[in-house]
Amino acid sequence: MLDKLASIEQHYEDLHNSMADPAVSSNPTRLREITREISGLEEIVAKYREYKTTHDALEKTRVIVRDESDEEMRALAKDEAAKLEADESRLLQELRVLLLPKDSRDDKDVFVEIRAGTGGDEAALFAADLYRMYTRYAEDKGWKVELVDENRTGLKGFKEVVFEIRGRGAFSRMKYESGVHRVQRVPVTEAQGRVHTSTATVAVLAEVDEVEIDVKQDDLKIDIFHASGHGGQNVQKVATAVRITHLPTGLVVTCQDQRSQLQNKIRAMGVLRARLYEIEVEKREREQMETRRSQVGSGERAEKIRTYNFPQDRMTDHRIGLSLHNLPKLLDGDLDAVIDALISADQSEKLKAAGVN
């Protein structure tokens, strides 16, 4: 591993040196490529250099522990060596993670689709709670949220809501939210105070460039209609809403939140490409399932991934057995603790699959 890290550092330095070459500095395209590659290597090179500094300091401290005759100085050196050993071990683990293959989608913007499942009006209200949770989380991260499509109920719930989150690293964190979410609570419509169980499904789709997936125009059926507001009233006299049906798969995408027909069509095509790409990704994952059984990273939608238990004020993520309390805070978008734990579990599984201890 250390040989590989040394090779990466040398390549990083070579890239920096190449920027002084007139043939590179006078070629904007090549310059952008090199700058992008340097940016992609900065984190691992910085971590490797920190490791080397720590390792060198540890070796020098061990010499003091071995050779120093003054007992007080030896005791101080032993304490310092213990701290440096812990730092070295931590840095090595962080470097192992950084060497894992990157998900090419991690820096992509995402489309999030939330649909009410079993539970009627209560499921629709839960879908609205999830929508609020994710929008608040996105705001906390400095990401931008834009509504794509919605199908509201009379009780301020959602049968379905689709929205886009734009921001650096959006997919890298949001991808763990795909799956069936379950809520256990007393619905506002329940007069007897009985706890009901309802569900909603969440799909997180990485935005896909046109060149990444080919969608033939002949495979599309495009309908134009009037956008509707809450309760079904028409909000525009001009037909701007767009419904695109992908005939080979039967996928249907609707977008009516943009001001123009063109904008709605562009946004709907973006969602369609993301869905088609996700189908291909899931197909590949099924083929690789024999070598990697963990579902932490793939967001298997056939099984519930999380339960929100209101009587016990507890959120439980079933994939990693994590339970957290203070549901109001979690539903207000404070999700870093659970997402960080999922990322850590996913990295551990990948390290195990790669044979790295």
N, C-alpha and C positions, 0 to 999 in steps of 0.2 A: 504493500500500500504506500509506504513512504517513497519508494522509487517512482511510483505513478504520480505522487504529489510533487516530487522534485521535477518531473518531466512537465507537469502542468505549469509550475512556476517558471521554468525556462521558456516555455511557449509564450507565457504572459509577457515576459521581458522582451522576447523577440518581437512580439506584436507592437509593444511600445517603441522599440528601436526602429521598426519598419515605418513608423509614422513620420520619421525624419527623412525618409527616402523621397526625393522629388517626384519620382514616378507614382508614389502613393499619395503624397500631399496635394498633387495636382489632379488627382482622380477622385472627385466627390463620392462616387459610388463605392469605390474600394475603401475610401476613408471611413464611410458610414459602416461598412461591413466590419472593418477592423475595430472601430469604436464599439460596435454592438458586441463583438466577441470579447473584447477587453472587459466590458461591463458584465458579461456573463461569467467571467472568471474571477472578478474582483473579490467576491465573498470567500471563495475557497482558498485563494492565494493569501488573503489577509489572515484567514484562520490558520493556514499552514505556517505562515511566518510567526504567528503568535505561539504556535506549538513549538517551533524551533527555538524561539527565545526562551520559552518555559523549560524545554528539555535541556538547553545549555546551562540555564541557571540551576536546574536540579543537579546536573553532573558536578558543577562547581561546589554546590552545597554539600553534596555527598563526600567530596574530597575533604571539606572542612570537618565534617562529622568523623571521618576516618582518621585524620591527621592532627586535629586540634588537641592540644594538651590541656587547655583551660576548660574546666568542666562547665563553667557558665556559658562560655562561647559555644561549646559542643551542644549544650541543651537548647540554646537559641537556634543553632543550625539544624538540630533534629526537628524542632517545631516548623522551621521554614521548609525543610525537606518534605515533611508530611503534607504541608499545604501545596507545595509544588507538585507532588505526586498526584494529589487529587485533581489539580488543575490539568496536569498532563493527561490523566485518564479521561477527564471530561472533554478535552479538546480532541483527543483521538476518536472518541465516540461521535462528536459533532462532525469530524472530518469523514468518518465512515458514512454518515448520513448524506453529507454533501456530495460524496462520490456515487451515490445511488443514481440510476438513470432518472432524468427529469421527465415529468409529464409535460409534453409539449403544449398542453392546453392551460397550464397553470396560470399564465399571465393573461389569459383571455377574459373578456367581458362575458357575462352570463345572462341567459334567459331563465327565469324561474317560473314554473307553472305549479299552482296550487289548486287542487280540486277537492271539494267536499266528498267524503266517502260515506260509510254507513253512519246513520244517526240523524238524518233529516235536517231540520232547521239548526239543531245543535252542531251538526257537522259543518254546516255553512258558517256558523258563528266561529267555530274553531278555525276554519280556513282563514277567516278574517283576522283572527288573533295571530296566526302564523305569518300572514302578510305584514301585519304591523311589526311583529318581532323582527322579521328580516329587513324591513325598511329602516327600523331604528338601528339595527346592527350595521347596515350599510352606511347610515349617516354617521355613526360613531367612527367608522373606518375612513370617512371622507370620500366614500364612493357616491356616485350619482345614480338615482333611481328614476326610471321612466315607465309609466304604465303602458302596456301594449293592448290588453283586452281584459274585459271584466264581464261577469254575469252575476249580478247582485240578487239577493233575496230581499223580501220585505222587512226582515229583522236585522238589517245592516250586516248580513253575512254575504259570503261568496259561494255560489255553486262552482265557480271557476274564476281564477284571476291569473293573468300572465303579465310579468313585468321584466324589465331589463335592469341589470346592475352593471354599471361601468366603473372600473377602477382597477388599479394595479393589484394583481394577485387575487382578484375576485373569485375566479374558479378554484384556485388552490385551497381556499378555505370553504367556499360554499358547496363544493362537490360532495362533501360528507353529509349534506342534508337531504339527499335524494332517498326517498323511501316512504313507507307508511308511518305516519305519526298518529298516536292514539291519545285521547284525552278522557279522563275520568273525573266527572264533576256533576254537581246538581245544576241542570239547565235552568235558565231564567224562566222557561215556560213550564217548569215542573212544580206543581202546587203541593205535592206530597213530600218534597224534600229528598227524593230518592236520587242516588248517584247513577248517572247514565254513562255508558261508554260509547264514544264516537270516534271516527277516524277521518283523516285527510291525507291525501297523497301529495308529495312534493317531488318535482322533477327539476334538476338543475342541469342546464344544457350550455356547454361552452359555445360562444359565438364562433361561427365558421366563415372563413373567407370564401369567395366564389371559386377560387382556384382549387380549394381543398375538396370540394365535392361538386360534381357536375349534375345540374338539374336541367333536364331537357324541357324546352318550352312546350313541346307536344305532349308532355306528361302532365301538364297543368290545366286545371279548369278554374278560371278566375271569374268571380261574381262581384259586382259592385252594388252597394245598397246604402240606404241612409243610416248614418250613425245614430244610435239611440242613447239617451241619458238614463239616469236612475229612474226606475219605474217604467221604462219603456217609451217615454216621450221622445219624439224626434228633436234633436238639438241643432240640426243643420238642414237647410232647404236643398242644398246640393249633395248628391250622393257621393260620399267620400270613403265610406267603410269598404274594406276589401276582404273577401273570403277566397282563399286559395285551396283547392283540393289537389293533392298529389295522387293521380289516378292509379299508378302501380301499387302504392301502399295503402291508399284510402285515407292518408293523413289529411286533416283539415285544419287550417290556420286562419284565424280571423284577427284583423287589426282595425280598430276604429278610433283610436285615441289621438291620432295625428290630425293636423288641420287640413291636409290635402290628400287626395286619392293617391298621388305618387308617393308621398311619405308613408302612407299606410301600406302600400304595396311593397316598398323597400323593406319596411319593418317586418311585414308578414313573411317575405322571402327569407329574411334573416332567421326567423324562428323556424321556418320549414327546413332550411339547410342544417340548423343546429339539431333538429329532431332526427333528420336522416343520418347525420354524422353519428349521433348517439346510438342509433340502431346498429351501425357498423361497428362501433366501439364495443357494444354489448355482445355482438356476435364473436368478435375476437376474444373477449374476456371469457366467454363460454368455452371457446376452444382451448384457452390456457388454464382452465379451472383445475385440471389434473395436477398442474405444477404449483398453483397458488390457490388454496382453498378459502383464504380470508375474504370476507365481503366488506371489510371496513372501508376500503377505498372505492368500491364499485357502486355502492348504493343500491343493493338488490331491492327492487320495489315489491317483490312478492311477499316479503315478510315485514312485520313492524320493526322499526328501528328504534323508536323512542316512545315513552309513555309520560304524559303530564298528569300527575295524580294530585288533584286539588285538595281532597280531604287530608292528605298526608303532606301537602306542600312540598312535593318532590318530583323532580324530573329524573327519569332513568333511561340511559342509553343502553339498549340491550346488546349491542354489538360488542361492547367492552365491559359491561357490567358496572358502569359508572352511575352513581346516584348523587344528585345535587339538590339542595333545598333552596328555599326562597324563590318560588315560582313567579311572583310578580316581577322580580328583578330580572329573571331569565327571559320572561316573555316581553320585557321592555328592551330586549336586544343585548343583554349581557351574556353573550354566548362564547366568549373566548376560552373559558375554562373547559367546556365540553369539546369545542373544536380543537383546542391544543391537545387534549387527551386523545382524540381520534387520530390526529396527525402523528402523535408519538406512537400509538399502537400500530398504525399503518406502516410507519418507518421500521418498527421492530419486526413486523412480518416480512417486509421486503429484505431486511438484513438477514433474517433467518433463511429466507428462500435463496438468497445469494450466498449462503454459507459463511456469513461474516458473524463472528461472535462479539 
